[in-house]
Amino acid sequence: FSFPQKLWKMLESDQFRSVWWSNGGKCVAINEELFKEEVLGREGPSQIFAKSMRSFLWQMKLYGFTEIQQDSQRSASLAEFLAEEAAYSAQSQVLYYYNPSFNREHPHLLERCKRR
């Protein structure tokens, strides 16, 4: 799978608590500390991405994701709200990334996510 396809599968899985859809499926939210542990800490056949957060964020940039600042408005969906609450209560940094071709409501756009 390509980088965007792997990311999509993670977001759609209930296996990961460190990454979720935000802003109604328009953004990717990442609890940085938990992500390092839960995803980047994997080894062997269960490894998904390279071990470094820097490398992961570089891939995000290469595929056209831009970091956005989340305003203080909280998510409307219960799942998003609970994920954000857990992240905030853990005093972890949550990163938000946007790509116009990476939208939960429009999976057909995923094919437009090409490496720059």
C-alpha positions as CSV (number, residue, x, y, z in Angstrom):
1,F,0.0,0.0,0.0
2,S,1.1,3.6,-0.6
3,F,1.6,6.0,2.4
4,P,-1.9,7.6,2.0
5,Q,-3.6,4.1,1.8
6,K,-1.8,2.9,4.9
7,L,-2.9,6.1,6.7
8,W,-6.5,5.7,5.5
9,K,-6.6,2.1,6.8
10,M,-5.3,3.2,10.2
11,L,-7.9,5.9,10.4
12,E,-10.7,3.5,9.5
13,S,-9.5,0.9,12.0
14,D,-10.6,0.8,15.6
15,Q,-7.2,-0.6,16.5
16,F,-5.4,2.8,16.9
17,R,-6.2,5.4,19.6
18,S,-3.4,7.8,18.5
19,V,-4.8,8.8,15.1
20,W,-8.4,9.7,14.1
21,W,-10.5,11.6,11.7
22,S,-11.2,15.2,12.8
23,N,-13.3,18.1,11.5
24,G,-16.0,15.8,10.2
25,G,-13.5,13.6,8.3
26,K,-11.7,16.4,6.6
27,C,-8.5,16.3,8.7
28,V,-6.2,13.8,10.3
29,A,-5.6,14.3,14.0
30,I,-2.5,12.7,15.6
31,N,-1.7,12.4,19.3
32,E,2.0,12.7,18.8
33,E,3.3,10.9,22.0
34,L,0.8,8.1,21.7
35,F,1.5,7.7,18.0
36,K,5.2,7.4,18.6
37,E,4.5,4.6,21.0
38,E,1.5,2.8,19.3
39,V,2.5,3.1,15.7
40,L,6.2,4.1,15.2
41,G,7.2,1.7,18.0
42,R,6.1,-1.4,16.1
43,E,8.8,-3.7,14.8
44,G,8.9,-6.6,12.4
45,P,5.9,-7.7,10.3
46,S,3.6,-5.3,12.3
47,Q,5.6,-2.2,11.4
48,I,3.5,0.2,9.4
49,F,5.8,3.3,9.0
50,A,9.5,4.1,9.6
51,K,10.3,4.5,13.2
52,S,10.9,8.3,13.3
53,M,8.2,10.9,13.7
54,R,10.3,13.2,11.6
55,S,10.3,10.7,8.7
56,F,6.5,10.2,9.1
57,L,5.8,14.0,9.0
58,W,8.1,14.3,6.0
59,Q,6.0,11.7,4.2
60,M,2.9,13.7,5.1
61,K,4.4,16.7,3.5
62,L,5.5,14.8,0.4
63,Y,1.9,13.6,-0.1
64,G,0.5,17.1,0.1
65,F,-0.7,17.3,3.7
66,T,-0.4,20.6,5.4
67,E,-0.4,21.1,9.2
68,I,-3.2,23.3,10.4
69,Q,-3.9,24.9,13.7
70,Q,-7.0,23.6,15.3
71,D,-9.0,26.4,16.8
72,S,-10.6,26.1,20.2
73,Q,-13.9,24.9,18.7
74,R,-14.4,21.2,19.6
75,S,-15.5,18.5,17.2
76,A,-19.2,17.8,16.8
77,S,-19.0,14.0,16.5
78,L,-18.8,12.0,19.8
79,A,-15.9,9.9,18.6
80,E,-13.8,12.9,17.6
81,F,-14.7,14.7,20.8
82,L,-13.7,11.7,23.0
83,A,-10.4,11.2,21.2
84,E,-9.6,14.9,21.6
85,E,-10.6,14.9,25.2
86,A,-8.3,11.9,25.9
87,A,-5.5,13.6,24.1
88,Y,-5.9,16.9,25.9
89,S,-6.3,15.2,29.3
90,A,-3.0,13.4,28.7
91,Q,-1.3,16.8,28.1
92,S,-0.1,15.5,24.7
93,Q,0.3,17.5,21.6
94,V,-2.3,16.9,18.9
95,L,-1.2,17.6,15.4
96,Y,-3.8,18.3,12.7
97,Y,-3.2,17.7,9.0
98,Y,-5.3,18.5,5.9
99,N,-5.1,17.4,2.3
100,P,-8.0,18.2,0.0
101,S,-7.8,14.7,-1.6
102,F,-7.9,12.9,1.7
103,N,-11.5,13.1,3.0
104,R,-13.4,10.4,4.8
105,E,-16.6,11.3,2.9
106,H,-14.9,11.0,-0.5
107,P,-12.7,7.9,-0.6
108,H,-12.5,8.1,-4.4
109,L,-10.2,11.2,-4.0
110,L,-7.6,9.0,-2.4
111,E,-6.2,8.1,-5.8
112,R,-5.3,11.8,-6.2
113,C,-2.9,11.6,-3.2
114,K,0.3,11.4,-5.1
115,R,3.9,11.9,-4.0
116,R,5.2,15.3,-5.0
